[in-house]
Structures are given as structure tokens and as C-alpha cells.
Amino acid sequence: MKFYISFGQAHAHRVNGETLDCDCLAEIEVEDYQAARKQANELFDDKWSALYEESAFNLSFFPRGIIPIN
């Protein structure tokens, strides 16, 4: 399943040469919600905001769009 991670105003990260911040969503593909939370914590510690399932967000709030990271 695909999951999407959002970031707060003070949460900026570099992963695979991409900058992830409050203007985009990071896309990860894992088996379930708990695996998604685990990967988000491994990648970003506690510096992320929310975890969404597919189509459970309004993309207009993220002008840089979706950035796949795995």
C-alpha cells in the first residue's frame, strides 16, 4: 500500500537528493499502516506531521506535490 507523510513548518529533510518539507508529501510503499509509521519514524525521527492513506488528503495544500522516497 502507498502512504503519504506530511511535514510541519520546521520539518525539512533531504532524502535521496530530494528536499522534503511542508510543501510536499513523501510517498512510501509498505504493507500496512503500522509499517508506514515505523518507516516514517526511522526516516524522520519525530520530525514529521501526519500519515495519510491514498486519497485521504487534499493535494492543493501541497504545491510541490508527491515525492516517492522508496
MARBA-3410 file (N, C-alpha, C, O; in Angstrom, 1 decimal):
70
0.8,-1.2,0.0,0.0,0.0,0.0,0.9,1.2,0.0,2.0,1.2,0.5 ~ 0.3,2.3,-0.6,1.0,3.6,-0.6,0.5,4.4,0.6,-0.7,4.5,0.9 ~ 1.5,5.1,1.3,1.1,6.0,2.3,1.9,7.3,2.1,2.9,7.3,1.4 ~ 1.4,8.4,2.6,1.9,9.7,2.4,2.2,10.4,3.7,1.4,10.4,4.6 ~ 3.4,11.0,3.8,3.8,11.7,5.0,3.9,13.2,4.8,4.5,13.6,3.8
3.3,13.9,5.7,3.4,15.4,5.6,4.4,15.9,6.7,4.7,15.2,7.6 ~ 4.8,17.1,6.5,5.8,17.7,7.4,5.3,19.1,7.9,4.6,19.8,7.2 ~ 5.7,19.4,9.1,5.4,20.7,9.7,6.3,21.8,9.1,7.3,21.6,8.4 ~ 6.1,23.1,9.5,6.8,24.2,9.0,8.3,24.1,9.3,9.1,24.5,8.5 ~ 8.7,23.5,10.4,10.1,23.4,10.8,10.7,22.1,10.5,11.8,21.8,11.0
10.0,21.3,9.7,10.5,19.9,9.4,10.9,19.9,7.9,10.1,19.7,7.0 ~ 12.2,20.0,7.7,12.8,19.9,6.4,13.9,18.7,6.4,14.7,18.6,7.3 ~ 13.8,17.9,5.4,14.7,16.8,5.3,15.3,16.6,3.9,14.6,17.1,2.9 ~ 16.4,16.0,3.8,17.0,15.6,2.5,17.0,14.1,2.4,17.6,13.5,3.3 ~ 16.3,13.5,1.4,16.3,12.1,1.3,16.5,11.8,-0.2,15.8,12.3,-1.1
17.5,11.0,-0.6,17.7,10.6,-2.0,17.9,11.8,-2.9,17.4,11.8,-4.0 ~ 18.5,12.9,-2.3,18.7,14.1,-3.1,17.5,15.0,-3.2,17.5,16.0,-3.9 ~ 16.4,14.6,-2.6,15.2,15.4,-2.6,15.0,16.2,-1.3,15.3,15.6,-0.2 ~ 14.5,17.4,-1.4,14.1,18.1,-0.2,12.7,17.9,0.1,11.8,18.0,-0.7 ~ 12.4,17.4,1.4,11.0,17.2,1.8,10.7,18.2,2.9,11.5,18.4,3.8
9.6,18.9,2.7,9.2,19.9,3.6,7.7,20.1,3.7,7.0,19.2,3.1 ~ 7.2,21.1,4.2,5.7,21.3,4.4,5.0,21.5,3.1,3.7,21.5,3.1 ~ 5.7,21.7,2.0,5.0,21.9,0.7,4.9,20.7,-0.2,4.5,20.8,-1.3 ~ 5.2,19.5,0.4,5.1,18.3,-0.4,4.7,17.1,0.5,4.7,17.3,1.7 ~ 4.4,16.0,-0.1,4.2,14.8,0.6,5.2,13.8,0.2,5.6,13.7,-1.0
5.7,13.0,1.2,6.7,11.9,0.9,5.8,10.7,0.7,5.0,10.4,1.6 ~ 6.0,9.9,-0.4,5.3,8.7,-0.6,6.2,7.5,-0.3,7.3,7.4,-0.7 ~ 5.6,6.6,0.5,6.3,5.4,0.8,5.4,4.2,0.5,4.1,4.4,0.6 ~ 5.9,3.1,0.2,5.1,1.9,-0.1,5.5,0.8,0.8,6.6,0.3,0.8 ~ 4.6,0.4,1.7,4.8,-0.6,2.7,3.5,-1.5,2.8,2.5,-1.2,2.1
3.6,-2.5,3.7,2.4,-3.4,3.7,1.2,-2.9,4.5,0.1,-3.2,4.1 ~ 1.4,-2.1,5.5,0.2,-1.6,6.3,0.6,-0.3,7.0,1.7,0.2,7.0 ~ -0.5,0.2,7.7,-0.3,1.5,8.4,0.8,1.4,9.5,1.5,2.4,9.6 ~ 0.9,0.4,10.2,1.9,0.3,11.3,3.3,0.3,10.7,4.2,0.9,11.2 ~ 3.5,-0.4,9.6,4.8,-0.4,8.9,5.1,1.0,8.4,6.3,1.4,8.3
4.1,1.7,7.9,4.3,3.1,7.4,4.7,4.0,8.6,5.7,4.8,8.4 ~ 4.1,3.9,9.7,4.5,4.7,10.9,5.9,4.4,11.3,6.7,5.2,11.6 ~ 6.3,3.1,11.3,7.6,2.7,11.7,8.7,3.2,10.7,9.7,3.8,11.1 ~ 8.4,3.2,9.4,9.3,3.7,8.4,9.4,5.2,8.5,10.5,5.8,8.4 ~ 8.3,5.9,8.8,8.3,7.4,8.9,9.2,7.7,10.1,10.0,8.7,10.0
9.1,7.0,11.2,9.9,7.3,12.4,11.4,7.0,12.1,12.3,7.7,12.6 ~ 11.7,5.9,11.4,13.1,5.6,11.1,13.7,6.6,10.2,14.9,7.0,10.4 ~ 12.9,7.1,9.2,13.5,8.1,8.3,13.5,9.5,8.9,14.5,10.2,8.6 ~ 12.5,9.9,9.6,12.4,11.3,10.0,12.4,11.5,11.5,12.1,12.7,12.0 ~ 12.6,10.5,12.3,12.6,10.6,13.8,11.2,11.1,14.2,10.2,10.5,13.7
11.1,12.2,14.9,9.8,12.7,15.3,9.5,14.0,14.5,8.7,14.8,14.9 ~ 10.2,14.3,13.4,10.1,15.5,12.6,9.3,15.3,11.4,9.7,15.6,10.3 ~ 8.0,14.8,11.6,7.0,14.7,10.5,5.7,15.0,11.2,5.6,15.0,12.4 ~ 4.7,15.3,10.4,3.4,15.8,10.9,2.3,14.7,10.9,1.8,14.4,11.9 ~ 2.0,14.2,9.7,0.8,13.3,9.6,1.1,12.2,8.6,2.0,12.4,7.7
0.4,11.1,8.7,0.5,10.0,7.8,-0.9,9.8,7.2,-1.9,9.6,7.9 ~ -0.9,9.7,5.9,-2.2,9.6,5.2,-2.2,8.3,4.3,-1.1,7.9,3.8 ~ -3.4,7.7,4.2,-3.5,6.7,3.2,-3.9,7.3,1.9,-4.2,8.5,1.8 ~ -3.8,6.6,0.8,-4.0,7.1,-0.5,-5.4,7.8,-0.6,-6.4,7.3,-0.1 ~ -5.4,9.0,-1.2,-6.5,9.8,-1.5,-7.2,10.3,-0.2,-8.4,10.7,-0.3
-6.5,10.4,0.9,-7.1,10.9,2.2,-6.6,12.3,2.5,-6.5,12.7,3.6 ~ -6.2,13.0,1.4,-5.6,14.3,1.6,-6.0,15.2,0.5,-6.4,14.7,-0.6 ~ -5.9,16.5,0.7,-6.1,17.5,-0.4,-4.8,17.9,-1.0,-4.1,18.7,-0.3 ~ -4.5,17.5,-2.2,-3.2,17.8,-2.8,-3.0,19.3,-3.0,-1.8,19.7,-3.2 ~ -4.0,20.1,-3.0,-3.8,21.5,-3.2,-3.1,22.2,-2.1,-2.6,23.3,-2.2
-3.1,21.5,-0.9,-2.3,22.0,0.2,-0.8,21.8,0.1,0.0,22.3,0.9 ~ -0.4,21.0,-0.9,1.0,20.6,-1.1,1.5,21.0,-2.5,1.5,20.1,-3.4 ~ 1.8,22.2,-2.7,2.1,22.7,-4.1,3.3,22.0,-4.7,3.3,22.0,-6.0 ~ 4.2,21.4,-4.0,5.3,20.7,-4.7,4.9,19.2,-5.0,5.7,18.5,-5.6 ~ 3.7,18.8,-4.6,3.2,17.5,-5.0,3.7,16.4,-4.1,4.1,16.5,-3.0
3.8,15.2,-4.7,4.1,13.9,-4.1,5.5,13.5,-4.5,5.8,13.6,-5.7 ~ 6.4,13.2,-3.6,7.8,12.8,-3.9,8.0,11.4,-3.4,8.0,11.1,-2.2 ~ 8.1,10.4,-4.3,8.3,9.0,-3.8,9.7,8.9,-3.2,10.7,9.5,-3.7 ~ 9.9,8.2,-2.1,11.2,8.0,-1.5,11.6,6.6,-1.3,12.7,6.4,-0.8 ~ 10.9,5.6,-1.7,11.3,4.2,-1.7,10.8,3.4,-2.9,11.2,2.3,-3.0
END
